[in-house]
Amino acid sequence: MRAAVAIRRALAALALLTAAGALQPALAQPGRAQPGDAQQEAETQIRHAFTLQHQRADDALEWMQNEMSPQGTIELQRATNTLVLRDRSSVLEHLLALLRDFDHPRQQIEFEIFILEASRRGSGDPRSELPAQLTDELGNWLAFTSYRLLGEGQFEATEGENVRYEIGTEFRLGFRVGTVLLDRRLKLYGVEIERSRSAVLDERVFNGHLNVWVGKPLVLALPYRGSDASGLVVAVTVRSPREDGLGAGD
């Protein structure tokens, strides 16, 4: 008799525990997506269209892509010079601050360019005639022992401007000026360096994009005359009113 009562009590307690467990919501398991997570994530995304007034939206596109979260998207609308951004609110706030600085009124950029014939033989060395900062760069990065100045030029161009410039008697330089970024970088688009001599057809010695740090020489060492002992050195230095690194609104 007592055994039967004990069994009935145990069965009743088990039934109560089962009913209580059925009423409780399922606990979220770490690492597993729960229903509604995707909807919540979508709700945190904000869409914002930013129309640039001064600079080119396509120049800002690559920079913005590197600053976005993995879930963010960006669309370029060339006809209206607009970027359509979609990202989390905290990231979007950062992106818009960068874009406002990027879209500053176009400014004049000063260019200083030297073209040198370099060699591991001989003693000709015009480095004493070059700016001290460029002389240091040549000594730090290149193994040539002598240099001969082929041409030099100093000129100004505006952000966004297409440039064609003759350097010395043999060289032509062309590119489009980009926009000075907040970190003091400037991209030169479609840089072409050509050499023209009376008895030889035009020779393209360089074609590509260049990223230049404002105030610091960029030194290119290019093949020259098909010899490992010789090279063509192109040194580009740019200066800008934004050289202090401050944003447009600072």
C-alpha positions in Angstrom: 0.0 0.0 0.0 2.7 2.4 1.0 4.7 1.6 -2.2 1.7 2.4 -4.4 1.2 5.8 -2.7 4.9 6.6 -3.2 4.7 5.7 -6.9 1.6 7.9 -7.3 3.4 10.9 -5.6 6.5 10.5 -7.8 4.4 10.4 -11.0 2.5 13.5 -9.9 5.8 15.4 -9.3 7.2 14.4 -12.7 4.0 15.7 -14.4 4.4 19.1 -12.7 8.0 19.4 -13.8 7.2 18.5 -17.4 4.4 21.1 -17.5 6.6 23.8 -16.0 9.3 23.1 -18.6 6.8 23.3 -21.5 5.8 26.8 -20.3 9.3 28.2 -20.3 10.8 29.7 -23.6 13.6 27.9 -25.2 17.0 29.2 -24.2 19.2 30.8 -26.9 22.2 28.7 -27.8 25.4 30.6 -28.3 26.7 30.7 -31.8 23.3 29.7 -33.4 21.2 32.3 -35.2 17.8 32.7 -33.6 14.5 33.5 -35.4 14.3 37.3 -35.9 18.1 37.9 -35.8 18.2 38.7 -39.5 15.3 41.0 -39.2 16.9 42.8 -36.2 20.1 43.2 -38.1 18.3 44.6 -41.1 16.5 47.1 -38.9 19.9 48.4 -37.6 21.0 49.2 -41.2 20.5 52.8 -42.3 20.5 54.1 -45.9 21.9 57.5 -46.7 22.5 59.3 -50.0 25.4 61.8 -50.0 25.8 64.1 -53.0 29.3 65.6 -53.4 29.5 69.2 -54.3 33.2 69.7 -55.0 35.0 66.4 -55.4 34.3 63.3 -57.6 32.1 60.6 -56.0 34.0 57.9 -57.9 37.3 59.0 -56.3 35.7 58.5 -52.9 34.2 55.1 -53.7 37.3 53.0 -53.1 38.1 54.8 -50.0 34.6 54.4 -48.6 34.5 50.7 -49.4 37.6 50.1 -47.2 35.9 51.9 -44.3 32.6 50.1 -44.3 31.5 47.1 -42.2 31.3 43.7 -43.9 27.6 44.1 -44.0 27.6 47.6 -45.5 26.9 48.4 -49.2 27.7 51.4 -51.3 26.3 52.5 -54.7 27.7 55.0 -57.1 25.3 57.2 -59.0 27.6 59.0 -61.5 24.8 61.2 -63.0 24.3 63.1 -59.8 27.8 62.6 -58.3 26.2 60.7 -55.4 27.1 57.8 -53.1 24.3 55.8 -51.6 25.6 54.2 -48.3 23.9 51.5 -46.3 25.4 50.4 -43.0 25.0 50.3 -39.2 24.3 53.7 -37.7 27.6 53.9 -35.8 29.6 53.1 -39.0 27.5 55.4 -41.1 28.2 58.3 -38.8 31.9 57.7 -39.3 31.6 57.4 -43.1 29.6 60.6 -43.4 32.3 62.5 -41.3 35.0 61.2 -43.8 32.9 62.2 -46.8 32.3 65.7 -45.5 36.1 66.1 -45.1 36.7 64.6 -48.5 34.3 66.9 -50.2 36.2 70.1 -49.5 36.5 72.8 -52.1 39.1 72.0 -54.7 42.5 73.3 -53.8 45.8 74.0 -55.6 48.5 71.3 -55.4 52.2 72.1 -55.9 54.2 69.5 -57.8 57.9 69.1 -58.0 59.3 66.5 -60.3 62.8 65.3 -61.1 63.8 62.8 -63.7 67.3 61.3 -63.3 69.4 58.8 -65.2 70.9 56.6 -62.6 73.9 54.2 -62.8 76.0 51.9 -60.7 79.0 53.1 -62.7 80.6 56.5 -63.1 80.9 59.4 -60.8 78.4 62.0 -62.0 76.1 62.9 -59.1 73.8 65.9 -59.1 72.4 65.1 -55.7 73.9 68.2 -54.2 71.6 70.2 -56.5 68.5 68.3 -55.3 66.4 69.1 -52.3 67.9 67.6 -49.1 64.8 65.4 -48.5 65.0 63.9 -52.0 68.8 63.3 -51.6 68.1 61.3 -48.4 65.4 59.2 -50.1 67.8 58.4 -53.0 70.5 57.3 -50.5 68.2 55.3 -48.4 66.3 53.3 -51.0 68.5 53.1 -54.2 71.8 51.3 -54.8 72.9 53.6 -57.7 76.2 55.4 -57.3 75.8 58.2 -59.8 73.0 60.3 -61.2 72.5 62.6 -64.2 69.7 65.1 -64.2 67.5 64.7 -67.4 64.8 67.2 -66.5 62.9 68.9 -63.7 59.7 70.7 -63.4 57.6 72.7 -60.9 53.9 73.5 -61.5 50.6 73.8 -59.8 47.3 72.0 -60.6 43.9 71.8 -59.0 42.4 68.7 -57.4 40.5 66.9 -60.2 42.4 68.5 -63.0 43.9 66.7 -65.9 47.6 67.5 -66.3 50.0 67.4 -69.3 53.5 68.7 -68.7 56.8 68.5 -70.5 59.9 67.9 -68.4 63.2 68.7 -69.9 63.6 68.2 -73.6 62.6 64.5 -73.8 59.9 63.7 -71.3 56.1 64.2 -71.2 54.0 63.5 -68.1 50.2 63.1 -67.9 47.8 62.3 -65.0 44.6 63.3 -63.3 45.0 64.9 -59.8 42.9 63.1 -57.1 41.8 64.5 -53.8 44.0 65.1 -50.7 42.7 62.7 -48.0 42.6 63.3 -44.3 45.7 61.1 -43.8 47.7 63.3 -46.3 47.5 60.9 -49.2 46.9 62.0 -52.8 46.2 59.6 -55.6 47.4 60.4 -59.1 45.2 58.6 -61.7 46.4 57.3 -65.0 50.0 58.5 -64.7 51.8 58.2 -68.1 55.5 59.1 -68.6 56.7 59.1 -72.2 60.1 59.7 -73.6 60.4 61.3 -77.1 63.7 61.6 -79.0 64.1 62.8 -82.5 65.4 59.6 -84.0 63.1 57.3 -81.9 59.4 56.9 -81.6 57.7 57.9 -78.4 58.5 55.4 -75.6 56.1 54.9 -72.7 58.3 54.3 -69.6 55.5 54.2 -67.0 51.7 53.8 -67.0 49.6 53.4 -63.8 48.2 55.0 -60.7 50.4 56.5 -57.9 49.6 57.2 -54.2 51.8 60.0 -53.0 52.2 61.2 -49.4 51.9 65.0 -49.2 55.3 66.5 -48.4 57.3 63.3 -48.9 59.1 62.4 -52.1 57.9 59.4 -54.0 60.8 57.8 -55.9 60.2 55.4 -58.8 63.1 53.4 -60.2 62.3 52.2 -63.7 64.2 50.0 -66.2 66.5 52.0 -68.5 68.5 51.0 -71.6 67.9 47.3 -70.9 70.7 47.2 -68.4 70.7 46.2 -64.7 73.4 48.8 -64.1 71.2 51.7 -65.2 67.9 53.0 -64.3 65.5 55.9 -64.8 64.5 57.6 -61.5 61.4 59.7 -61.3 60.9 61.6 -58.1 57.5 63.3 -57.3 56.8 65.6 -54.4 53.5 67.2 -53.8 52.5 70.0 -51.4 49.1 71.2 -50.4 47.4 73.8 -48.1 46.1 70.7 -46.3 49.6 69.5 -45.6 49.1 70.1 -41.9 46.7 67.1 -41.9 43.8 69.0 -40.5 40.3 68.4 -41.9 38.4 71.0 -43.8 36.3 71.9 -40.9 39.2 72.2 -38.3 
